[in-house]
């Protein structure tokens, strides 16, 4: 008996490539759909999507521009047409295998729920009183694939941080840009090469980092603590990024970038490092950290307990005659409203400092409860409670003239990582306006 071998191409028939063909016909543009339900999303409520004016189901269509492969986009699919992009929630895993980037889809959304989360529009089903994920079996019926994936049809749109910040309250721009896949050039990560993507890799929740351009404009980078790259070090240097553009509004509105896979080409021109760099030891007298500059159009500070009944935002970043400052007030409707709200910095690294002191400039024309209820505050990274710090020098009442705070000793926090900030307090006896700018921490 003899055995003969031939090439593999002759041994097996190649399986045919099945090209899916959708039977749905798109009848509504994404921008038109967003316009229809805009007020619902802006109120963070939800409603069931009806049939259209002709009595037909509303069919949306577009190309998928997201991937959940690395876990940072979790149980969401983003898709876009020529008019805009949308976020649809799907209660499934490894969605990228069935719905890869570049895949054209047509989706019957009638009967689903549309609503807002942080005023960003989402489509899904009812879960705990708000928009939750569609079950995969239902989604597979509603979402028809059309043709094969085409990554060239899912290229990002180039935009600048400055443009995005100028559009933050522009309805037409929000409709067009929320949930888009964007490219931003000539930017760098704050703490690139030093900090990880996340503070608590593997834990529940997410971490905010900051991306900035050469002019100091910034945008938040939000990363799930459970994604595959949460413990990796942020790239250092300057380069180009590609990410999903999210939006979140509570006390203030802000854009947020969500990265899908840092090593897949969505981060270009940066240097990747495996271990964080050791911070340089500061020279005595030098500035370790500065913020709240009067020429800054935006800041990367956060707020806590910033909204009270009758006051949408106690703390705001304001501008007057081209100069900017941090402003706090709970005076509204002709009366003082009781409040306690905090504004605070990102993490500040004092690990190499032998000593540290805080200074800033502030102004307050009216002073009733200001000096008793307001103060500077500090806390270590990861600690929930604030330590109050006495302010040595207050501005004179009767004018909006800025005065130096005097030096506040932070030496007890040398060698640590901290947040600094301010507590604003008010009661029925007074809700004074407090203006703050040009903060510095020095060795």
N, C-alpha and C positions, 0 to 999 in steps of 0.2 A: 504494500500500500504506500502510496506517495502522498505527501502533503504539499500543497502550493499556497503561497501568500500573495495577495495583491494589495494595492494601495487602499487606504481607508476610504477614499472618495468613492471607490467602486463597491465597497462592502455595505455601506449604509445609505439609505435615502435620507437626504436632509429634510427635516420637517418644514412644511410650508410656513412662510411668514403670513400670519393672519393680520390684516389691516382692519382695525375696527371702523365701522361706519355708523355714525349717530343718526337716529331717525328724528330726534328733536330738531326743530328749527328755532334759532335764536330770535326772539321778538322784543327784547328789551336790552338797551345798552346799560352797562354798569353805572355810568354817570346818571342816567335817567332813573335807575332804580334807587341810587343814593339820594337823589333829589326828592323822590317820593316819600322816603322814610327818614329824611334828615332830622326832623324835629324829634322823632322817636329816639334816635340814637343820641341826640344832644341832651335829652332828659334822662339818659341811662335807663329808660324803660324798654318795653318790648311789645310787639303785636304780631298777630298771625298774618302771614302774607296771603292776600286774596288772589282771585283771578284778575285778569286785566279788564279794561273797559269793554272788550269784545267777548268776555266770558271765557277766555282761554287761560290756561296755566301760564304763569310768567316763566319764560325760559331765558336764563342767562348763559353766556358763553365766553370762553377765553382760553388763554394758555396758563398752565400752572407755573408759578415762579418761586415755589418753596420746596423744601425737602426736610423731612423729619428724621433723616438718617442718623444724625448725631445728637438728637434729643433736645436741641435748643428750641426748635419749633415743635411743640408737643401737642398733638391732637388738633392741629389746625392745618388747613390748606389755603394758600393764597393763590388767587388767579386774577388775570387782568385781560381786558380788551383794549381797544384803542382809546377809550374814554376814561378809564379808571381801573381800580383794583379793589378786590374784596377779600375778606377773611371769612372762611366758612369752617365751623367747628365740627370735627368728626371724632367720635369716641372709639378710635382704633389706634393700632400700632403699626409701624413699618408701612405707613401709607405711601411712601415714596416708591415702593415696589409695584403697586398697582397704578399710582398716579404720579409718575416721575416729572421732574422739571421739563418744561417744554411740551408736555402733553396737552393737546386741545381737548377741552371738556365742554359739554352742554348740560346744564343742570336745571331741572324743574324745581323751582323753589316755592311754588304755591303750596300752602299748608304748613310750611316751616315757620320758624319764628325769626323775626329780625329785631335787633335791639342794639343797645350801646353798652360798652364797657369802657369806662374812662372816656366816654364820648366817641370812641372808635366803633364804627358799625361792624356788627357780626351777624352771621346767619347760623341758626342751629335749631335745637328743639328745647322744650321747656325742661329745666332742671333746677330745683330749689328756688323757683320763682323768677329765674332769669334764663338767659340763653346758655344752653349746654350743648354737648356733642351729639350729633346724629349717629345712630347706630350704623356700623359699617354695612349691614345687610340692606338697610333702607337707602343709604347713600349710593350703594352700587346700582340700585334701581333708578334713583333720581339722576345720577351723574353718568352720562354716556360719553365714552371716549370717541374721538373722531380722528382717524389717521394715526400715524406714528409720531412719537415725541420729536420735537425739533428744538434743540437748544439755541439755535440761531434766532428763533422767534421768541426767546425768553431772555434776551440781552437786557442788562440794567440800563436805566436812564441816568445820565450824568446830571448832578445837581451840586450846589455849594451849601455849606452850613449857613452862610449869610442869607442866601435866598430862602432856605427853609424857615429860618427864624423870622424873616419878614412876612412869611405867609401864615404864621401860626393862628391868626384870627380871620383869615380870608376864606370864606365859605367855598368859593369856586376852586381855590387852590387845595383846600382840604379834601374836597370831593375828588380832585384829580390825583392827589399825591398820597393820601392815606393808603397804606398797605402795598405801596409800590416796591419793586426791587430797584435799588438805587446804587449808583457809583459816586463816591466822593474822593477827589484827588488832593494830593499835597496836604495830608493830615497826619497827626501823630496821636498816640495814646498817652494820656496823662498817666504817669507811673509805668510807662512801657519799659520792659526789661527788669522791673522791680516787683510789681504786684502780679498776682495770679488773676485770671479772669474772674474768679469768685472768691469771696472771703471764707465760705464754708462749703467746700466741694462735697457733694453727696448728700447734703442736708436738703430739707424742704425749703422752697423759696428761690429767690433770685438776687443777684448783685448788680448794682449800677456802677459802671465805670464811665470815663469821660474821654471823648475824642475831640481834638481841637485843631484848628487850622492856624496858618501863620499870623493871622490877624487877631487871634485870641477868641474867635467865635467857637462855641462848644455845642456838643450834642451828646445826650446820654447813650450809653451802650448797655443794654440789659441782657443778662446772661443767666440761664437757669443753673442753679447749683448742682443739678443732676445730669447736665449734659456731658458728653464724653471729653470735652476739653476744659471743663471747669477748673481743674487744678493746674493747667498749663500757664506759663508766664506770658503776660501780654507782650506782643512784639514791640521792639523798640525802633526808633528812627522815624523816618517820614516816608509815606507811600500812598497807595490807593486802596480803598476798601469797597467791597460790594456787600450789601446787607438789605434786609427787609426794613422798610420804614414804617414804624408804628407810631401811635399817637396816644397820649394819655393826658387827661385834664381832670384835676380835682380842684385844689386851691389855685393852681395855675396850669396852663396848658404847656406841654412839651412834646417834642419828637423823641422817639427812641429807636435805636438801631438794634436789630437782632441778626447776629451772624449765624450761618448754618454750618460751615466747616472751614476753620481758619487755614487749613492746609490744602484746600481744593482750588486755590487760585482766587478766592474772594479777598485775600489780603496779599498785596503785591508791593515789593520794594522795601519791605521792612526786614529787620533782622530778628530771627527767632532764637531764643535762648532757653536752655534747659533749667538753669538755676537763677534765682533773682540776684541782681547786682547788690553789693553792699553799699548803702548810702554813704556819700562823702561826709567826713566829719566837718561840721561847719566851723568857720573861723569866727572867733569871738567878735561880736558887734555886727556880724552879717545877718541879712534877712533870710530866715528859714522858709517863711511862708508869707504870701501877701494875697489879699483878696479885696473885693468890694471897691475896686478902683473906679473913680468917678468917670473914666472914659470907657468903661466896659459896657457894652450894650446888653450882655446877658451874664449871668453868674451860674456856677455849678453847685450852689448851696441847696439845702433841703429845708423843709418846714415840718413842724410837728404841732398837732392840735390847732391848725391855722384857720379853721372855719368855725365860727360860732353863730348861733341864731341871730340874724340881722346883719351879720358881717361875713361876706363871702370869703375874704382873705385878709387876715390881720397883717401878715407880713407880705410885702410886695417889693419888687425891684423897680424903682421909678426913675423918671427923667424929668429934669427941669432946666430949660435954657441950655440944652446940650450936655448937661452934667448928670450923672447917675448916682443913686444912693439907695440904701436899704431903708425901707419905710415901714413903720408899724403904727397902726391906729385901730381902735375899736370904737371910734365915735361915729355913729351912723343915725340918720333920721332925726338929728337934733338932740340926741341923748348919748350918754356914756353907757356902754354895754360891757358887762363883766366878761373878762377873758383871761386866759393864760396860754400863750403860744410861744413857740421857739423857732428861731432860724439858726441853722448851724452848717458848718463847713464839711467838706469831705474829710476823709482820714488824713491827718497831718503826721508825718514821720519825724519824731524827735529822738529816734533811737541812738543817734550819734551826738546828740546835744548834751553838753555838760550843764547848761542852764538855759532858760528861755523866759521871755517876757512878751506880753501882748499890749499893743497900743492901737488906737483907732481915733477917728474924728467923729463927733456927733453934735447934733443941734436939736433944740426943742424950745419953741416959742412959749408954749403953754405948759406949766408944770404944777400939777395938783398932786397926783399919785405917782408920778414918774419915778422919783428917787426912792420911793419905798417899795414899789411893786416891780420895778424893772432892774435888770442887772446883766452882767456878762456871765457866761456859763462854760463849763468844760466837763468832758467825760472821756474815759479811756475807750479805745476801740472795743466793741463788743459789750460794753456796759450800758444798761438801759437808763439809769438815773443820772441826773445832772448835778454837778457841784456848783453852787453859786459863788461868784467872784465879785467882791466889792469894786466899784469903779471909783478911782481916786478923785477924779475931777469931772464935774458936770458943766455943761454950757450955761451961760446966763439966760434966764428967761426974758421974754419980751422981744426976741428977734430970732431969725433963722440963721444966726451966725454960727458956723462950725467951730468947735473947740477941741483941743486934744484931750483924750481921756486920762492921760498920765499912764505910767507904766504899771501893768498888772503882772505880778510874779507868777510864772508857770514852772518854776524850777522843780517843783514836786513831781512834774510830769516829764522831766528830762529822762531820756532813755526809753520812752514809751511812744506809742501811737495814740493820737487823741483826735477828738472833735472839739472845736471851740464854737461858741455861738452867743446868742442873746435870748434872754427871757423877756417877753413883754407881758405886763400885767395891767389890768384895769378893773375898776368896779363902778358901782353907781355914782361914786363921788368924783370920778375923773377917768378919762380915757385919752391921755395926752398923745399927740403925734411925736414919734421919735425917729430921727433921721441919722443914719450911720454910713460912713464911707471910709475908704483907705485904711483897711485893717492890716496890721503887720505882726508877725511873730519873729523876734530877733534872738540871736544867741546872747 
